[in-house]
């Protein structure tokens, strides 16, 4: 059942101590509201302030876990430059290092073939990340089935290329099957300052299922936004609720405020 987790998550982390946890945060649909296009989004100033303070309180153990490239995350969250898993696990950065690439790029010919549909169907947005290609149909939901057939035909024309289609919110992404957010999180948790901490992950979409799947083995907890997944600690109603909870954590230093006396 969906429920308000402001106090629940704050109290859970308060009992754990922010010095012992790692905050792993999906971006679109979790930290920020989904826009009409990948570029049409807003990162509120109060969210940046909360993240900056939480980085201090956790000793740097705050990471973004996103389908976006890390360069795009840096642009959105500037001036912050957070540890990050980008491209659904195709990239990773820890401790301010240059992003490390974990996937081979898709052939240009395959990406060009998949992008052709954008010329034929108004409203389809192409996001070419090099190592993957996302086709967004939020502005043209009637094109979903046509888009699926187009992707299947395009992929079939390159049988030697190992790829898979990852569905998301009004989006289909062609990527390498060897990378996932879950594998990215598993690798991230091997490195300081994340190592030997309890991972707390918040995500919202089927693209986050691989993270929820690895959390039990890592001793972590998962929270979602707006939908049920297996073995969740709880569900937030919206990204704004996630932002308010992070703000309270940042303001209280990971401890619940003292009760007021009459």
C-alpha positions as YAML, in Angstrom:
chain: A
units: angstrom
residues:
- id: 1
  name: UNK
  ca: [0.00, 0.00, 0.00]
- id: 2
  name: UNK
  ca: [1.26, 3.46, -0.88]
- id: 3
  name: UNK
  ca: [1.91, 5.53, 2.22]
- id: 4
  name: UNK
  ca: [3.54, 8.75, 3.36]
- id: 5
  name: UNK
  ca: [7.12, 7.91, 4.33]
- id: 6
  name: UNK
  ca: [8.45, 11.28, 5.43]
- id: 7
  name: UNK
  ca: [8.86, 10.25, 9.06]
- id: 8
  name: UNK
  ca: [9.44, 6.56, 8.32]
- id: 9
  name: UNK
  ca: [12.51, 7.06, 6.14]
- id: 10
  name: UNK
  ca: [13.89, 9.87, 8.32]
- id: 11
  name: UNK
  ca: [13.56, 7.71, 11.44]
- id: 12
  name: UNK
  ca: [15.02, 4.64, 9.70]
- id: 13
  name: UNK
  ca: [18.13, 6.58, 8.75]
- id: 14
  name: UNK
  ca: [18.28, 8.29, 12.11]
- id: 15
  name: UNK
  ca: [18.53, 4.92, 13.84]
- id: 16
  name: UNK
  ca: [21.22, 3.80, 11.38]
- id: 17
  name: UNK
  ca: [23.29, 7.01, 11.61]
- id: 18
  name: UNK
  ca: [24.13, 8.78, 8.36]
- id: 19
  name: UNK
  ca: [27.77, 7.97, 8.97]
- id: 20
  name: UNK
  ca: [27.01, 4.30, 8.30]
- id: 21
  name: UNK
  ca: [24.74, 4.50, 5.25]
- id: 22
  name: UNK
  ca: [25.11, 5.26, 1.55]
- id: 23
  name: UNK
  ca: [22.33, 7.20, -0.18]
- id: 24
  name: UNK
  ca: [21.82, 6.00, -3.76]
- id: 25
  name: UNK
  ca: [19.32, 8.11, -5.67]
- id: 26
  name: UNK
  ca: [17.66, 7.70, -9.04]
- id: 27
  name: UNK
  ca: [17.07, 11.05, -10.77]
- id: 28
  name: UNK
  ca: [14.13, 11.34, -13.21]
- id: 29
  name: UNK
  ca: [10.87, 10.49, -11.50]
- id: 30
  name: UNK
  ca: [12.60, 10.19, -8.11]
- id: 31
  name: UNK
  ca: [14.59, 13.32, -7.27]
- id: 32
  name: UNK
  ca: [13.06, 15.46, -10.00]
- id: 33
  name: UNK
  ca: [9.77, 15.45, -11.87]
- id: 34
  name: UNK
  ca: [9.79, 13.91, -15.34]
- id: 35
  name: UNK
  ca: [9.69, 16.49, -18.14]
- id: 36
  name: UNK
  ca: [8.17, 16.38, -21.59]
- id: 37
  name: UNK
  ca: [11.69, 15.79, -22.92]
- id: 38
  name: UNK
  ca: [14.95, 14.77, -21.18]
- id: 39
  name: UNK
  ca: [16.10, 18.39, -21.39]
- id: 40
  name: UNK
  ca: [12.85, 19.84, -20.04]
- id: 41
  name: UNK
  ca: [13.48, 19.23, -16.33]
- id: 42
  name: UNK
  ca: [14.23, 21.33, -13.29]
- id: 43
  name: UNK
  ca: [16.59, 20.67, -10.37]
- id: 44
  name: UNK
  ca: [15.36, 22.90, -7.51]
- id: 45
  name: UNK
  ca: [17.88, 24.94, -5.56]
- id: 46
  name: UNK
  ca: [16.67, 23.45, -2.27]
- id: 47
  name: UNK
  ca: [17.43, 19.95, -3.58]
- id: 48
  name: UNK
  ca: [20.99, 20.99, -4.42]
- id: 49
  name: UNK
  ca: [21.35, 22.41, -0.91]
- id: 50
  name: UNK
  ca: [20.05, 19.19, 0.65]
- id: 51
  name: UNK
  ca: [22.41, 17.03, -1.41]
- id: 52
  name: UNK
  ca: [25.38, 19.21, -0.54]
- id: 53
  name: UNK
  ca: [24.64, 18.89, 3.18]
- id: 54
  name: UNK
  ca: [24.00, 15.14, 2.93]
- id: 55
  name: UNK
  ca: [27.37, 14.67, 1.23]
- id: 56
  name: UNK
  ca: [28.94, 16.26, 4.31]
- id: 57
  name: UNK
  ca: [26.89, 14.19, 6.76]
- id: 58
  name: UNK
  ca: [27.60, 10.87, 5.01]
- id: 59
  name: UNK
  ca: [31.27, 11.54, 4.38]
- id: 60
  name: UNK
  ca: [30.66, 11.67, 0.64]
- id: 61
  name: UNK
  ca: [28.51, 8.51, 0.38]
- id: 62
  name: UNK
  ca: [25.76, 10.01, -1.80]
- id: 63
  name: UNK
  ca: [25.49, 8.87, -5.42]
- id: 64
  name: UNK
  ca: [23.17, 9.43, -8.35]
- id: 65
  name: UNK
  ca: [22.02, 6.24, -10.11]
- id: 66
  name: UNK
  ca: [20.56, 7.19, -13.47]
- id: 67
  name: UNK
  ca: [19.97, 6.27, -17.07]
- id: 68
  name: UNK
  ca: [21.42, 9.65, -18.01]
- id: 69
  name: UNK
  ca: [25.10, 10.00, -18.96]
- id: 70
  name: UNK
  ca: [27.25, 11.34, -16.13]
- id: 71
  name: UNK
  ca: [28.08, 14.46, -18.16]
- id: 72
  name: UNK
  ca: [24.35, 15.21, -18.30]
- id: 73
  name: UNK
  ca: [24.04, 14.69, -14.53]
- id: 74
  name: UNK
  ca: [26.90, 17.12, -13.94]
- id: 75
  name: UNK
  ca: [25.13, 19.72, -16.06]
- id: 76
  name: UNK
  ca: [21.82, 19.28, -14.23]
- id: 77
  name: UNK
  ca: [23.26, 19.26, -10.71]
- id: 78
  name: UNK
  ca: [25.97, 21.92, -11.18]
- id: 79
  name: UNK
  ca: [27.91, 23.07, -9.27]
- id: 80
  name: UNK
  ca: [27.75, 19.68, -7.50]
- id: 81
  name: UNK
  ca: [29.78, 16.86, -8.99]
- id: 82
  name: UNK
  ca: [28.49, 13.78, -7.25]
- id: 83
  name: UNK
  ca: [29.60, 10.16, -7.39]
- id: 84
  name: UNK
  ca: [27.39, 8.61, -10.04]
- id: 85
  name: UNK
  ca: [26.31, 5.56, -11.97]
- id: 86
  name: UNK
  ca: [25.25, 6.74, -15.42]
- id: 87
  name: UNK
  ca: [23.73, 5.14, -18.48]
- id: 88
  name: UNK
  ca: [22.05, 2.35, -16.47]
- id: 89
  name: UNK
  ca: [25.48, 1.17, -15.32]
- id: 90
  name: UNK
  ca: [27.48, 1.91, -18.47]
- id: 91
  name: UNK
  ca: [29.44, 4.61, -16.61]
- id: 92
  name: UNK
  ca: [30.62, 5.04, -13.03]
- id: 93
  name: UNK
  ca: [32.43, 7.77, -11.12]
- id: 94
  name: UNK
  ca: [33.64, 7.59, -7.52]
- id: 95
  name: UNK
  ca: [35.37, 10.29, -5.47]
- id: 96
  name: UNK
  ca: [35.47, 12.86, -8.27]
- id: 97
  name: UNK
  ca: [37.39, 10.60, -10.62]
- id: 98
  name: UNK
  ca: [36.83, 10.86, -14.34]
- id: 99
  name: UNK
  ca: [33.89, 8.70, -15.41]
- id: 100
  name: UNK
  ca: [34.84, 5.10, -16.12]
- id: 101
  name: UNK
  ca: [33.04, 3.45, -19.04]
- id: 102
  name: UNK
  ca: [31.79, -0.09, -18.51]
- id: 103
  name: UNK
  ca: [30.21, -0.69, -21.94]
- id: 104
  name: UNK
  ca: [31.27, -0.73, -25.56]
- id: 105
  name: UNK
  ca: [29.50, 1.85, -27.73]
- id: 106
  name: UNK
  ca: [26.79, 0.70, -30.09]
- id: 107
  name: UNK
  ca: [27.79, 0.81, -33.77]
- id: 108
  name: UNK
  ca: [26.98, 4.15, -35.37]
- id: 109
  name: UNK
  ca: [25.10, 2.34, -38.16]
- id: 110
  name: UNK
  ca: [22.78, 0.69, -35.63]
- id: 111
  name: UNK
  ca: [22.14, 3.94, -33.78]
- id: 112
  name: UNK
  ca: [21.43, 5.74, -37.05]
- id: 113
  name: UNK
  ca: [18.99, 3.05, -38.15]
- id: 114
  name: UNK
  ca: [17.12, 3.17, -34.83]
- id: 115
  name: UNK
  ca: [16.99, 6.98, -34.94]
- id: 116
  name: UNK
  ca: [15.36, 7.00, -38.38]
- id: 117
  name: UNK
  ca: [11.88, 6.67, -36.88]
- id: 118
  name: UNK
  ca: [12.19, 10.13, -35.35]
- id: 119
  name: UNK
  ca: [12.08, 11.55, -38.86]
- id: 120
  name: UNK
  ca: [8.92, 9.59, -39.67]
- id: 121
  name: UNK
  ca: [6.95, 10.03, -36.45]
- id: 122
  name: UNK
  ca: [6.65, 13.53, -34.98]
- id: 123
  name: UNK
  ca: [6.96, 13.54, -31.21]
- id: 124
  name: UNK
  ca: [9.57, 10.78, -30.91]
- id: 125
  name: UNK
  ca: [12.64, 12.12, -29.08]
- id: 126
  name: UNK
  ca: [16.00, 10.44, -29.68]
- id: 127
  name: UNK
  ca: [18.61, 10.41, -26.91]
- id: 128
  name: UNK
  ca: [21.86, 9.06, -28.34]
- id: 129
  name: UNK
  ca: [24.30, 8.20, -25.54]
- id: 130
  name: UNK
  ca: [26.81, 6.36, -27.72]
- id: 131
  name: UNK
  ca: [26.76, 3.18, -25.66]
- id: 132
  name: UNK
  ca: [22.94, 3.12, -25.87]
- id: 133
  name: UNK
  ca: [20.09, 4.85, -27.66]
- id: 134
  name: UNK
  ca: [16.82, 5.87, -25.97]
- id: 135
  name: UNK
  ca: [13.65, 6.60, -27.90]
- id: 136
  name: UNK
  ca: [11.12, 8.64, -25.90]
- id: 137
  name: UNK
  ca: [7.46, 8.60, -26.96]
- id: 138
  name: UNK
  ca: [5.86, 10.65, -24.17]
- id: 139
  name: UNK
  ca: [4.67, 13.22, -26.73]
- id: 140
  name: UNK
  ca: [3.47, 10.48, -29.12]
- id: 141
  name: UNK
  ca: [2.05, 7.60, -27.02]
- id: 142
  name: UNK
  ca: [0.16, 6.28, -30.04]
- id: 143
  name: UNK
  ca: [3.52, 5.37, -31.61]
- id: 144
  name: UNK
  ca: [4.55, 2.86, -28.91]
- id: 145
  name: UNK
  ca: [3.73, -0.29, -30.88]
- id: 146
  name: UNK
  ca: [5.19, 1.08, -34.09]
- id: 147
  name: UNK
  ca: [8.30, 2.06, -32.18]
- id: 148
  name: UNK
  ca: [8.63, -1.44, -30.70]
- id: 149
  name: UNK
  ca: [8.38, -3.03, -34.15]
- id: 150
  name: UNK
  ca: [10.91, -0.55, -35.56]
- id: 151
  name: UNK
  ca: [13.41, -1.35, -32.80]
- id: 152
  name: UNK
  ca: [12.96, -5.10, -33.25]
- id: 153
  name: UNK
  ca: [13.61, -4.79, -37.00]
- id: 154
  name: UNK
  ca: [16.62, -2.54, -36.47]
- id: 155
  name: UNK
  ca: [18.20, -4.84, -33.90]
- id: 156
  name: UNK
  ca: [17.53, -7.90, -36.09]
- id: 157
  name: UNK
  ca: [19.58, -6.28, -38.86]
- id: 158
  name: UNK
  ca: [22.66, -6.45, -36.59]
- id: 159
  name: UNK
  ca: [22.55, -10.04, -35.26]
- id: 160
  name: UNK
  ca: [26.22, -9.97, -34.28]
- id: 161
  name: UNK
  ca: [25.64, -7.13, -31.80]
- id: 162
  name: UNK
  ca: [24.58, -8.20, -28.27]
- id: 163
  name: UNK
  ca: [21.85, -5.75, -27.24]
- id: 164
  name: UNK
  ca: [18.63, -5.70, -25.23]
- id: 165
  name: UNK
  ca: [15.64, -3.37, -25.09]
- id: 166
  name: UNK
  ca: [15.03, -1.75, -21.71]
- id: 167
  name: UNK
  ca: [11.52, -0.33, -21.24]
- id: 168
  name: UNK
  ca: [10.97, 2.77, -19.11]
- id: 169
  name: UNK
  ca: [8.38, 5.46, -18.57]
- id: 170
  name: UNK
  ca: [7.24, 6.31, -22.13]
- id: 171
  name: UNK
  ca: [10.67, 5.24, -23.33]
- id: 172
  name: UNK
  ca: [12.45, 2.28, -24.93]
- id: 173
  name: UNK
  ca: [16.23, 2.08, -24.72]
- id: 174
  name: UNK
  ca: [18.56, -0.19, -26.69]
- id: 175
  name: UNK
  ca: [21.63, -1.03, -24.63]
- id: 176
  name: UNK
  ca: [24.24, -3.67, -23.98]
- id: 177
  name: UNK
  ca: [22.84, -6.58, -21.90]
- id: 178
  name: UNK
  ca: [25.97, -6.75, -19.75]
- id: 179
  name: UNK
  ca: [25.26, -3.47, -17.95]
- id: 180
  name: UNK
  ca: [22.55, -2.59, -15.44]
- id: 181
  name: UNK
  ca: [22.01, -0.21, -12.57]
- id: 182
  name: UNK
  ca: [22.12, -3.18, -10.21]
- id: 183
  name: UNK
  ca: [25.58, -4.27, -11.36]
- id: 184
  name: UNK
  ca: [26.69, -0.64, -11.18]
- id: 185
  name: UNK
  ca: [25.55, -0.40, -7.56]
- id: 186
  name: UNK
  ca: [27.21, -3.70, -6.71]
- id: 187
  name: UNK
  ca: [30.51, -2.32, -8.06]
- id: 188
  name: UNK
  ca: [30.09, 1.12, -6.46]
- id: 189
  name: UNK
  ca: [29.64, -0.45, -3.01]
- id: 190
  name: UNK
  ca: [33.14, -1.97, -3.26]
- id: 191
  name: UNK
  ca: [34.75, 1.49, -3.19]
- id: 192
  name: UNK
  ca: [35.21, 3.99, -0.35]
- id: 193
  name: UNK
  ca: [33.36, 5.89, 0.97]
- id: 194
  name: UNK
  ca: [30.53, 3.47, 0.05]
- id: 195
  name: UNK
  ca: [32.27, 0.26, 1.11]
- id: 196
  name: UNK
  ca: [30.96, -1.39, 4.30]
- id: 197
  name: UNK
  ca: [27.98, 0.96, 4.47]
- id: 198
  name: UNK
  ca: [24.29, 0.13, 4.27]
- id: 199
  name: UNK
  ca: [22.95, 1.19, 0.84]
- id: 200
  name: UNK
  ca: [19.62, 3.04, 0.84]
- id: 201
  name: UNK
  ca: [18.24, 3.26, -2.70]
- id: 202
  name: UNK
  ca: [15.26, 5.26, -3.98]
- id: 203
  name: UNK
  ca: [13.97, 4.60, -7.51]
- id: 204
  name: UNK
  ca: [10.74, 4.80, -9.45]
- id: 205
  name: UNK
  ca: [10.78, 2.75, -12.64]
- id: 206
  name: UNK
  ca: [11.26, -0.74, -14.05]
- id: 207
  name: UNK
  ca: [14.77, 0.41, -14.98]
- id: 208
  name: UNK
  ca: [15.47, 0.37, -11.21]
- id: 209
  name: UNK
  ca: [14.38, -3.23, -10.64]
- id: 210
  name: UNK
  ca: [17.95, -4.51, -10.98]
- id: 211
  name: UNK
  ca: [19.01, -2.33, -8.02]
- id: 212
  name: UNK
  ca: [16.15, -3.51, -5.82]
- id: 213
  name: UNK
  ca: [17.20, -7.08, -6.71]
- id: 214
  name: UNK
  ca: [20.80, -6.69, -5.43]
- id: 215
  name: UNK
  ca: [20.00, -4.75, -2.25]
- id: 216
  name: UNK
  ca: [19.31, -7.79, -0.01]
- id: 217
  name: UNK
  ca: [22.78, -9.23, -0.70]
- id: 218
  name: UNK
  ca: [24.28, -5.84, 0.13]
- id: 219
  name: UNK
  ca: [22.29, -5.48, 3.36]
- id: 220
  name: UNK
  ca: [20.42, -2.50, 1.96]
- id: 221
  name: UNK
  ca: [16.92, -1.07, 1.81]
- id: 222
  name: UNK
  ca: [14.90, 0.08, -1.17]
- id: 223
  name: UNK
  ca: [12.22, 2.76, -1.43]
- id: 224
  name: UNK
  ca: [10.22, 3.46, -4.57]
- id: 225
  name: UNK
  ca: [8.21, 6.40, -5.85]
- id: 226
  name: UNK
  ca: [4.63, 5.71, -6.86]
- id: 227
  name: UNK
  ca: [4.75, 1.97, -7.57]
- id: 228
  name: UNK
  ca: [5.17, -1.42, -5.94]
- id: 229
  name: UNK
  ca: [8.33, -3.50, -6.23]
- id: 230
  name: UNK
  ca: [9.35, -6.65, -4.40]
- id: 231
  name: UNK
  ca: [10.68, -6.33, -0.83]
- id: 232
  name: UNK
  ca: [10.45, -2.55, -0.53]
- id: 233
  name: UNK
  ca: [10.92, -0.72, 2.76]
- id: 234
  name: UNK
  ca: [8.22, 1.67, 1.56]
- id: 235
  name: UNK
  ca: [6.80, 3.87, -1.18]
- id: 236
  name: UNK
  ca: [6.89, 7.63, -1.63]
- id: 237
  name: UNK
  ca: [3.96, 9.31, -3.34]
- id: 238
  name: UNK
  ca: [5.98, 11.70, -5.52]
- id: 239
  name: UNK
  ca: [9.41, 13.22, -6.19]
- id: 240
  name: UNK
  ca: [8.40, 16.26, -4.15]
- id: 241
  name: UNK
  ca: [7.92, 13.98, -1.13]
- id: 242
  name: UNK
  ca: [11.39, 12.51, -1.69]
- id: 243
  name: UNK
  ca: [12.85, 16.02, -1.83]
- id: 244
  name: UNK
  ca: [11.10, 17.03, 1.41]
- id: 245
  name: UNK
  ca: [12.42, 13.94, 3.18]
- id: 246
  name: UNK
  ca: [15.99, 14.58, 2.02]
- id: 247
  name: UNK
  ca: [15.65, 18.18, 3.16]
- id: 248
  name: UNK
  ca: [14.57, 17.03, 6.62]
- id: 249
  name: UNK
  ca: [17.45, 14.59, 6.80]
- id: 250
  name: UNK
  ca: [19.88, 17.34, 5.84]
- id: 251
  name: UNK
  ca: [18.43, 19.82, 8.33]
- id: 252
  name: UNK
  ca: [18.29, 17.35, 11.24]
- id: 253
  name: UNK
  ca: [21.68, 15.82, 10.62]
- id: 254
  name: UNK
  ca: [20.15, 12.37, 10.31]
- id: 255
  name: UNK
  ca: [18.52, 12.64, 13.74]
- id: 256
  name: UNK
  ca: [14.87, 13.22, 14.47]
- id: 257
  name: UNK
  ca: [14.27, 16.67, 16.00]
- id: 258
  name: UNK
  ca: [13.69, 16.70, 19.76]
- id: 259
  name: UNK
  ca: [10.10, 16.61, 20.87]
- id: 260
  name: UNK
  ca: [8.67, 19.95, 21.92]
- id: 261
  name: UNK
  ca: [7.74, 20.21, 25.58]
- id: 262
  name: UNK
  ca: [4.51, 21.84, 26.66]
...
